């Protein structure tokens, strides 16, 4: 009886390992399809926009002088 139990346990362990592998492959594919935006680009864009606003405000103030 222990042989059958070991066989069933081995089958489920193999099946579980395959499910984990499939899940990790699916997760990697989803990450590749929808990569997270890099935070450094977002930060750089925000700084650039702030700088452009400051320049525009300064030009406006100088022209209304």
PDB file of N, CA, C and O in Angstrom:
ATOM      1  N   UNK A   1       0.818  -1.190   0.000  1.00  0.00           N
ATOM      2  CA  UNK A   1       0.000   0.000   0.000  1.00  0.00           C
ATOM      3  C   UNK A   1       0.858   1.248   0.000  1.00  0.00           C
ATOM      4  O   UNK A   1       0.455   2.265  -0.566  1.00  0.00           O
ATOM      5  N   UNK A   2       2.029   1.203   0.617  1.00  0.00           N
ATOM      6  CA  UNK A   2       2.877   2.388   0.664  1.00  0.00           C
ATOM      7  C   UNK A   2       3.385   2.740  -0.730  1.00  0.00           C
ATOM      8  O   UNK A   2       3.609   3.915  -1.022  1.00  0.00           O
ATOM      9  N   UNK A   3       3.570   1.744  -1.596  1.00  0.00           N
ATOM     10  CA  UNK A   3       4.014   2.004  -2.963  1.00  0.00           C
ATOM     11  C   UNK A   3       2.997   2.838  -3.720  1.00  0.00           C
ATOM     12  O   UNK A   3       3.359   3.753  -4.460  1.00  0.00           O
ATOM     13  N   UNK A   4       1.715   2.517  -3.530  1.00  0.00           N
ATOM     14  CA  UNK A   4       0.653   3.274  -4.188  1.00  0.00           C
ATOM     15  C   UNK A   4       0.600   4.694  -3.637  1.00  0.00           C
ATOM     16  O   UNK A   4       0.443   5.650  -4.396  1.00  0.00           O
ATOM     17  N   UNK A   5       0.729   4.833  -2.330  1.00  0.00           N
ATOM     18  CA  UNK A   5       0.717   6.156  -1.709  1.00  0.00           C
ATOM     19  C   UNK A   5       1.877   7.018  -2.195  1.00  0.00           C
ATOM     20  O   UNK A   5       1.705   8.208  -2.459  1.00  0.00           O
ATOM     21  N   UNK A   6       3.058   6.414  -2.312  1.00  0.00           N
ATOM     22  CA  UNK A   6       4.226   7.145  -2.807  1.00  0.00           C
ATOM     23  C   UNK A   6       4.032   7.543  -4.266  1.00  0.00           C
ATOM     24  O   UNK A   6       4.440   8.627  -4.682  1.00  0.00           O
ATOM     25  N   UNK A   7       3.410   6.665  -5.031  1.00  0.00           N
ATOM     26  CA  UNK A   7       3.156   6.941  -6.440  1.00  0.00           C
ATOM     27  C   UNK A   7       2.192   8.121  -6.593  1.00  0.00           C
ATOM     28  O   UNK A   7       2.397   9.007  -7.423  1.00  0.00           O
ATOM     29  N   UNK A   8       1.141   8.110  -5.776  1.00  0.00           N
ATOM     30  CA  UNK A   8       0.161   9.204  -5.826  1.00  0.00           C
ATOM     31  C   UNK A   8       0.822  10.508  -5.385  1.00  0.00           C
ATOM     32  O   UNK A   8       0.612  11.551  -6.005  1.00  0.00           O
ATOM     33  N   UNK A   9       1.617  10.454  -4.321  1.00  0.00           N
ATOM     34  CA  UNK A   9       2.295  11.653  -3.822  1.00  0.00           C
ATOM     35  C   UNK A   9       3.248  12.199  -4.880  1.00  0.00           C
ATOM     36  O   UNK A   9       3.310  13.409  -5.096  1.00  0.00           O
ATOM     37  N   UNK A  10       3.989  11.312  -5.538  1.00  0.00           N
ATOM     38  CA  UNK A  10       4.920  11.749  -6.581  1.00  0.00           C
ATOM     39  C   UNK A  10       4.163  12.397  -7.735  1.00  0.00           C
ATOM     40  O   UNK A  10       4.610  13.398  -8.296  1.00  0.00           O
ATOM     41  N   UNK A  11       3.011  11.819  -8.088  1.00  0.00           N
ATOM     42  CA  UNK A  11       2.195  12.373  -9.167  1.00  0.00           C
ATOM     43  C   UNK A  11       1.733  13.794  -8.819  1.00  0.00           C
ATOM     44  O   UNK A  11       1.832  14.699  -9.647  1.00  0.00           O
ATOM     45  N   UNK A  12       1.235  13.984  -7.611  1.00  0.00           N
ATOM     46  CA  UNK A  12       0.750  15.305  -7.199  1.00  0.00           C
ATOM     47  C   UNK A  12       1.879  16.319  -7.078  1.00  0.00           C
ATOM     48  O   UNK A  12       1.701  17.493  -7.405  1.00  0.00           O
ATOM     49  N   UNK A  13       3.054  15.865  -6.604  1.00  0.00           N
ATOM     50  CA  UNK A  13       4.197  16.767  -6.531  1.00  0.00           C
ATOM     51  C   UNK A  13       4.608  17.220  -7.931  1.00  0.00           C
ATOM     52  O   UNK A  13       4.906  18.394  -8.150  1.00  0.00           O
ATOM     53  N   UNK A  14       4.619  16.283  -8.870  1.00  0.00           N
ATOM     54  CA  UNK A  14       4.972  16.625 -10.258  1.00  0.00           C
ATOM     55  C   UNK A  14       3.930  17.585 -10.844  1.00  0.00           C
ATOM     56  O   UNK A  14       4.281  18.556 -11.515  1.00  0.00           O
ATOM     57  N   UNK A  15       2.667  17.310 -10.588  1.00  0.00           N
ATOM     58  CA  UNK A  15       1.590  18.151 -11.101  1.00  0.00           C
ATOM     59  C   UNK A  15       1.680  19.557 -10.486  1.00  0.00           C
ATOM     60  O   UNK A  15       1.502  20.555 -11.185  1.00  0.00           O
ATOM     61  N   UNK A  16       1.957  19.629  -9.184  1.00  0.00           N
ATOM     62  CA  UNK A  16       2.083  20.912  -8.505  1.00  0.00           C
ATOM     63  C   UNK A  16       3.260  21.712  -9.076  1.00  0.00           C
ATOM     64  O   UNK A  16       3.143  22.920  -9.281  1.00  0.00           O
ATOM     65  N   UNK A  17       4.371  21.058  -9.329  1.00  0.00           N
ATOM     66  CA  UNK A  17       5.545  21.734  -9.898  1.00  0.00           C
ATOM     67  C   UNK A  17       5.221  22.283 -11.288  1.00  0.00           C
ATOM     68  O   UNK A  17       5.652  23.381 -11.639  1.00  0.00           O
ATOM     69  N   UNK A  18       4.463  21.520 -12.075  1.00  0.00           N
ATOM     70  CA  UNK A  18       4.085  21.973 -13.412  1.00  0.00           C
ATOM     71  C   UNK A  18       3.160  23.193 -13.325  1.00  0.00           C
ATOM     72  O   UNK A  18       3.294  24.136 -14.104  1.00  0.00           O
ATOM     73  N   UNK A  19       2.233  23.166 -12.380  1.00  0.00           N
ATOM     74  CA  UNK A  19       1.316  24.304 -12.207  1.00  0.00           C
ATOM     75  C   UNK A  19       2.104  25.555 -11.814  1.00  0.00           C
ATOM     76  O   UNK A  19       1.839  26.640 -12.331  1.00  0.00           O
ATOM     77  N   UNK A  20       3.071  25.411 -10.902  1.00  0.00           N
ATOM     78  CA  UNK A  20       3.889  26.556 -10.486  1.00  0.00           C
ATOM     79  C   UNK A  20       4.703  27.100 -11.659  1.00  0.00           C
ATOM     80  O   UNK A  20       4.841  28.313 -11.818  1.00  0.00           O
ATOM     81  N   UNK A  21       5.246  26.187 -12.487  1.00  0.00           N
ATOM     82  CA  UNK A  21       6.032  26.613 -13.645  1.00  0.00           C
ATOM     83  C   UNK A  21       5.144  27.360 -14.643  1.00  0.00           C
ATOM     84  O   UNK A  21       5.544  28.396 -15.174  1.00  0.00           O
ATOM     85  N   UNK A  22       3.952  26.843 -14.897  1.00  0.00           N
ATOM     86  CA  UNK A  22       3.022  27.499 -15.814  1.00  0.00           C
ATOM     87  C   UNK A  22       2.636  28.887 -15.298  1.00  0.00           C
ATOM     88  O   UNK A  22       2.541  29.840 -16.071  1.00  0.00           O
ATOM     89  N   UNK A  23       2.416  28.989 -13.991  1.00  0.00           N
ATOM     90  CA  UNK A  23       2.031  30.269 -13.398  1.00  0.00           C
ATOM     91  C   UNK A  23       3.167  31.283 -13.526  1.00  0.00           C
ATOM     92  O   UNK A  23       2.924  32.451 -13.829  1.00  0.00           O
ATOM     93  N   UNK A  24       4.392  30.848 -13.299  1.00  0.00           N
ATOM     94  CA  UNK A  24       5.519  31.781 -13.405  1.00  0.00           C
ATOM     95  C   UNK A  24       5.730  32.213 -14.850  1.00  0.00           C
ATOM     96  O   UNK A  24       6.085  33.364 -15.103  1.00  0.00           O
ATOM     97  N   UNK A  25       5.518  31.311 -15.797  1.00  0.00           N
ATOM     98  CA  UNK A  25       5.626  31.672 -17.213  1.00  0.00           C
ATOM     99  C   UNK A  25       4.523  32.655 -17.603  1.00  0.00           C
ATOM    100  O   UNK A  25       4.773  33.611 -18.338  1.00  0.00           O
ATOM    101  N   UNK A  26       3.303  32.422 -17.112  1.00  0.00           N
ATOM    102  CA  UNK A  26       2.199  33.343 -17.386  1.00  0.00           C
ATOM    103  C   UNK A  26       2.484  34.716 -16.798  1.00  0.00           C
ATOM    104  O   UNK A  26       2.218  35.738 -17.430  1.00  0.00           O
ATOM    105  N   UNK A  27       3.027  34.734 -15.586  1.00  0.00           N
ATOM    106  CA  UNK A  27       3.340  36.000 -14.928  1.00  0.00           C
ATOM    107  C   UNK A  27       4.426  36.743 -15.702  1.00  0.00           C
ATOM    108  O   UNK A  27       4.341  37.959 -15.870  1.00  0.00           O
ATOM    109  N   UNK A  28       5.439  36.031 -16.171  1.00  0.00           N
ATOM    110  CA  UNK A  28       6.515  36.665 -16.937  1.00  0.00           C
ATOM    111  C   UNK A  28       5.976  37.218 -18.254  1.00  0.00           C
ATOM    112  O   UNK A  28       6.375  38.301 -18.683  1.00  0.00           O
ATOM    113  N   UNK A  29       5.076  36.483 -18.891  1.00  0.00           N
ATOM    114  CA  UNK A  29       4.493  36.954 -20.150  1.00  0.00           C
ATOM    115  C   UNK A  29       3.633  38.197 -19.917  1.00  0.00           C
ATOM    116  O   UNK A  29       3.653  39.128 -20.721  1.00  0.00           O
ATOM    117  N   UNK A  30       2.892  38.208 -18.835  1.00  0.00           N
ATOM    118  CA  UNK A  30       2.054  39.372 -18.529  1.00  0.00           C
ATOM    119  C   UNK A  30       2.917  40.590 -18.221  1.00  0.00           C
ATOM    120  O   UNK A  30       2.582  41.707 -18.614  1.00  0.00           O
ATOM    121  N   UNK A  31       4.014  40.379 -17.526  1.00  0.00           N
ATOM    122  CA  UNK A  31       4.912  41.483 -17.202  1.00  0.00           C
ATOM    123  C   UNK A  31       5.564  42.031 -18.473  1.00  0.00           C
ATOM    124  O   UNK A  31       5.742  43.242 -18.608  1.00  0.00           O
ATOM    125  N   UNK A  32       5.917  41.147 -19.396  1.00  0.00           N
ATOM    126  CA  UNK A  32       6.529  41.585 -20.651  1.00  0.00           C
ATOM    127  C   UNK A  32       5.523  42.350 -21.505  1.00  0.00           C
ATOM    128  O   UNK A  32       5.888  43.310 -22.184  1.00  0.00           O
ATOM    129  N   UNK A  33       4.271  41.934 -21.474  1.00  0.00           N
ATOM    130  CA  UNK A  33       3.244  42.596 -22.273  1.00  0.00           C
ATOM    131  C   UNK A  33       2.867  43.953 -21.700  1.00  0.00           C
ATOM    132  O   UNK A  33       2.527  44.871 -22.446  1.00  0.00           O
ATOM    133  N   UNK A  34       2.925  44.085 -20.384  1.00  0.00           N
ATOM    134  CA  UNK A  34       2.548  45.339 -19.717  1.00  0.00           C
ATOM    135  C   UNK A  34       3.618  45.717 -18.703  1.00  0.00           C
ATOM    136  O   UNK A  34       3.412  45.568 -17.499  1.00  0.00           O
ATOM    137  N   UNK A  35       4.763  46.206 -19.182  1.00  0.00           N
ATOM    138  CA  UNK A  35       5.817  46.562 -18.228  1.00  0.00           C
ATOM    139  C   UNK A  35       5.407  47.776 -17.398  1.00  0.00           C
ATOM    140  O   UNK A  35       4.681  48.653 -17.867  1.00  0.00           O
ATOM    141  N   UNK A  36       5.879  47.805 -16.179  1.00  0.00           N
ATOM    142  CA  UNK A  36       5.581  48.941 -15.308  1.00  0.00           C
ATOM    143  C   UNK A  36       6.410  50.132 -15.774  1.00  0.00           C
ATOM    144  O   UNK A  36       7.570  49.971 -16.155  1.00  0.00           O
ATOM    145  N   UNK A  37       5.825  51.322 -15.745  1.00  0.00           N
ATOM    146  CA  UNK A  37       6.595  52.482 -16.187  1.00  0.00           C
ATOM    147  C   UNK A  37       7.743  52.760 -15.219  1.00  0.00           C
ATOM    148  O   UNK A  37       7.576  52.637 -14.005  1.00  0.00           O
ATOM    149  N   UNK A  38       8.880  53.125 -15.738  1.00  0.00           N
ATOM    150  CA  UNK A  38       9.996  53.417 -14.841  1.00  0.00           C
ATOM    151  C   UNK A  38       9.731  54.691 -14.054  1.00  0.00           C
ATOM    152  O   UNK A  38       9.309  55.701 -14.618  1.00  0.00           O
ATOM    153  N   UNK A  39       9.974  54.643 -12.780  1.00  0.00           N
ATOM    154  CA  UNK A  39       9.670  55.812 -11.947  1.00  0.00           C
ATOM    155  C   UNK A  39      10.608  56.962 -12.280  1.00  0.00           C
ATOM    156  O   UNK A  39      10.221  58.124 -12.156  1.00  0.00           O
ATOM    157  N   UNK A  40      11.823  56.665 -12.698  1.00  0.00           N
ATOM    158  CA  UNK A  40      12.762  57.738 -13.000  1.00  0.00           C
ATOM    159  C   UNK A  40      12.255  58.575 -14.175  1.00  0.00           C
ATOM    160  O   UNK A  40      12.433  59.793 -14.177  1.00  0.00           O
ATOM    161  N   UNK A  41      11.632  57.950 -15.168  1.00  0.00           N
ATOM    162  CA  UNK A  41      11.077  58.700 -16.293  1.00  0.00           C
ATOM    163  C   UNK A  41       9.944  59.592 -15.814  1.00  0.00           C
ATOM    164  O   UNK A  41       9.843  60.748 -16.224  1.00  0.00           O
ATOM    165  N   UNK A  42       9.100  59.064 -14.956  1.00  0.00           N
ATOM    166  CA  UNK A  42       7.986  59.856 -14.420  1.00  0.00           C
ATOM    167  C   UNK A  42       8.515  61.048 -13.638  1.00  0.00           C
ATOM    168  O   UNK A  42       8.020  62.166 -13.784  1.00  0.00           O
ATOM    169  N   UNK A  43       9.515  60.806 -12.812  1.00  0.00           N
ATOM    170  CA  UNK A  43      10.097  61.896 -12.023  1.00  0.00           C
ATOM    171  C   UNK A  43      10.726  62.951 -12.927  1.00  0.00           C
ATOM    172  O   UNK A  43      10.559  64.150 -12.700  1.00  0.00           O
ATOM    173  N   UNK A  44      11.445  62.504 -13.945  1.00  0.00           N
ATOM    174  CA  UNK A  44      12.094  63.443 -14.863  1.00  0.00           C
ATOM    175  C   UNK A  44      11.050  64.263 -15.614  1.00  0.00           C
ATOM    176  O   UNK A  44      11.231  65.464 -15.817  1.00  0.00           O
ATOM    177  N   UNK A  45       9.972  63.629 -16.021  1.00  0.00           N
ATOM    178  CA  UNK A  45       8.906  64.339 -16.730  1.00  0.00           C
ATOM    179  C   UNK A  45       8.262  65.380 -15.824  1.00  0.00           C
ATOM    180  O   UNK A  45       7.993  66.502 -16.252  1.00  0.00           O
ATOM    181  N   UNK A  46       8.019  65.010 -14.587  1.00  0.00           N
ATOM    182  CA  UNK A  46       7.418  65.956 -13.642  1.00  0.00           C
ATOM    183  C   UNK A  46       8.321  67.163 -13.423  1.00  0.00           C
ATOM    184  O   UNK A  46       7.850  68.300 -13.392  1.00  0.00           O
ATOM    185  N   UNK A  47       9.624  66.913 -13.269  1.00  0.00           N
ATOM    186  CA  UNK A  47      10.563  68.029 -13.081  1.00  0.00           C
ATOM    187  C   UNK A  47      10.590  68.920 -14.313  1.00  0.00           C
ATOM    188  O   UNK A  47      10.650  70.143 -14.189  1.00  0.00           O
ATOM    189  N   UNK A  48      10.547  68.322 -15.506  1.00  0.00           N
ATOM    190  CA  UNK A  48      10.576  69.098 -16.741  1.00  0.00           C
ATOM    191  C   UNK A  48       9.335  69.983 -16.843  1.00  0.00           C
ATOM    192  O   UNK A  48       9.438  71.153 -17.214  1.00  0.00           O
ATOM    193  N   UNK A  49       8.184  69.442 -16.520  1.00  0.00           N
ATOM    194  CA  UNK A  49       6.941  70.214 -16.586  1.00  0.00           C
ATOM    195  C   UNK A  49       6.978  71.361 -15.585  1.00  0.00           C
ATOM    196  O   UNK A  49       6.572  72.479 -15.903  1.00  0.00           O
ATOM    197  N   UNK A  50       7.464  71.087 -14.376  1.00  0.00           N
ATOM    198  CA  UNK A  50       7.574  72.155 -13.377  1.00  0.00           C
ATOM    199  C   UNK A  50       8.509  73.258 -13.851  1.00  0.00           C
ATOM    200  O   UNK A  50       8.227  74.442 -13.667  1.00  0.00           O
ATOM    201  N   UNK A  51       9.622  72.866 -14.461  1.00  0.00           N
ATOM    202  CA  UNK A  51      10.575  73.855 -14.964  1.00  0.00           C
ATOM    203  C   UNK A  51       9.943  74.700 -16.074  1.00  0.00           C
ATOM    204  O   UNK A  51      10.133  75.916 -16.115  1.00  0.00           O
ATOM    205  N   UNK A  52       9.199  74.061 -16.962  1.00  0.00           N
ATOM    206  CA  UNK A  52       8.542  74.802 -18.052  1.00  0.00           C
ATOM    207  C   UNK A  52       7.515  75.786 -17.493  1.00  0.00           C
ATOM    208  O   UNK A  52       7.377  76.893 -18.013  1.00  0.00           O
ATOM    209  N   UNK A  53       6.807  75.403 -16.459  1.00  0.00           N
ATOM    210  CA  UNK A  53       5.838  76.314 -15.828  1.00  0.00           C
ATOM    211  C   UNK A  53       6.545  77.516 -15.200  1.00  0.00           C
ATOM    212  O   UNK A  53       6.087  78.652 -15.323  1.00  0.00           O
ATOM    213  N   UNK A  54       7.672  77.249 -14.523  1.00  0.00           N
ATOM    214  CA  UNK A  54       8.422  78.362 -13.917  1.00  0.00           C
ATOM    215  C   UNK A  54       8.918  79.331 -14.990  1.00  0.00           C
ATOM    216  O   UNK A  54       8.835  80.546 -14.812  1.00  0.00           O
ATOM    217  N   UNK A  55       9.435  78.798 -16.111  1.00  0.00           N
ATOM    218  CA  UNK A  55       9.915  79.648 -17.199  1.00  0.00           C
ATOM    219  C   UNK A  55       8.762  80.458 -17.785  1.00  0.00           C
ATOM    220  O   UNK A  55       8.898  81.660 -18.015  1.00  0.00           O
ATOM    221  N   UNK A  56       7.641  79.807 -18.023  1.00  0.00           N
ATOM    222  CA  UNK A  56       6.481  80.505 -18.592  1.00  0.00           C
ATOM    223  C   UNK A  56       5.997  81.600 -17.646  1.00  0.00           C
ATOM    224  O   UNK A  56       5.664  82.699 -18.092  1.00  0.00           O
ATOM    225  N   UNK A  57       5.955  81.312 -16.345  1.00  0.00           N
ATOM    226  CA  UNK A  57       5.526  82.318 -15.370  1.00  0.00           C
ATOM    227  C   UNK A  57       6.504  83.486 -15.319  1.00  0.00           C
ATOM    228  O   UNK A  57       6.091  84.640 -15.213  1.00  0.00           O
ATOM    229  N   UNK A  58       7.805  83.186 -15.394  1.00  0.00           N
ATOM    230  CA  UNK A  58       8.810  84.238 -15.362  1.00  0.00           C
ATOM    231  C   UNK A  58       8.680  85.133 -16.602  1.00  0.00           C
ATOM    232  O   UNK A  58       8.754  86.357 -16.494  1.00  0.00           O
ATOM    233  N   UNK A  59       8.486  84.518 -17.785  1.00  0.00           N
ATOM    234  CA  UNK A  59       8.315  85.311 -19.021  1.00  0.00           C
ATOM    235  C   UNK A  59       7.055  86.173 -18.931  1.00  0.00           C
ATOM    236  O   UNK A  59       7.055  87.337 -19.332  1.00  0.00           O
ATOM    237  N   UNK A  60       5.999  85.590 -18.406  1.00  0.00           N
ATOM    238  CA  UNK A  60       4.749  86.348 -18.268  1.00  0.00           C
ATOM    239  C   UNK A  60       4.941  87.538 -17.327  1.00  0.00           C
ATOM    240  O   UNK A  60       4.484  88.645 -17.611  1.00  0.00           O
ATOM    241  N   UNK A  61       5.620  87.298 -16.211  1.00  0.00           N
ATOM    242  CA  UNK A  61       5.861  88.374 -15.244  1.00  0.00           C
ATOM    243  C   UNK A  61       6.761  89.462 -15.834  1.00  0.00           C
ATOM    244  O   UNK A  61       6.533  90.648 -15.593  1.00  0.00           O
ATOM    245  N   UNK A  62       7.767  89.075 -16.594  1.00  0.00           N
ATOM    246  CA  UNK A  62       8.671  90.052 -17.207  1.00  0.00           C
ATOM    247  C   UNK A  62       7.950  90.893 -18.266  1.00  0.00           C
ATOM    248  O   UNK A  62       8.210  92.089 -18.396  1.00  0.00           O
ATOM    249  N   UNK A  63       7.050  90.265 -19.016  1.00  0.00           N
ATOM    250  CA  UNK A  63       6.328  90.995 -20.058  1.00  0.00           C
ATOM    251  C   UNK A  63       5.283  91.933 -19.467  1.00  0.00           C
ATOM    252  O   UNK A  63       4.966  92.960 -20.067  1.00  0.00           O
ATOM    253  N   UNK A  64       4.754  91.597 -18.313  1.00  0.00           N
ATOM    254  CA  UNK A  64       3.737  92.451 -17.675  1.00  0.00           C
ATOM    255  C   UNK A  64       4.381  93.488 -16.760  1.00  0.00           C
ATOM    256  O   UNK A  64       3.695  94.344 -16.201  1.00  0.00           O
ATOM    257  N   UNK A  65       5.694  93.407 -16.612  1.00  0.00           N
ATOM    258  CA  UNK A  65       6.555  94.180 -15.823  1.00  0.00           C
ATOM    259  C   UNK A  65       6.231  95.346 -15.123  1.00  0.00           C
ATOM    260  O   UNK A  65       7.092  95.930 -14.464  1.00  0.00           O
TER     261      UNK A  65
END
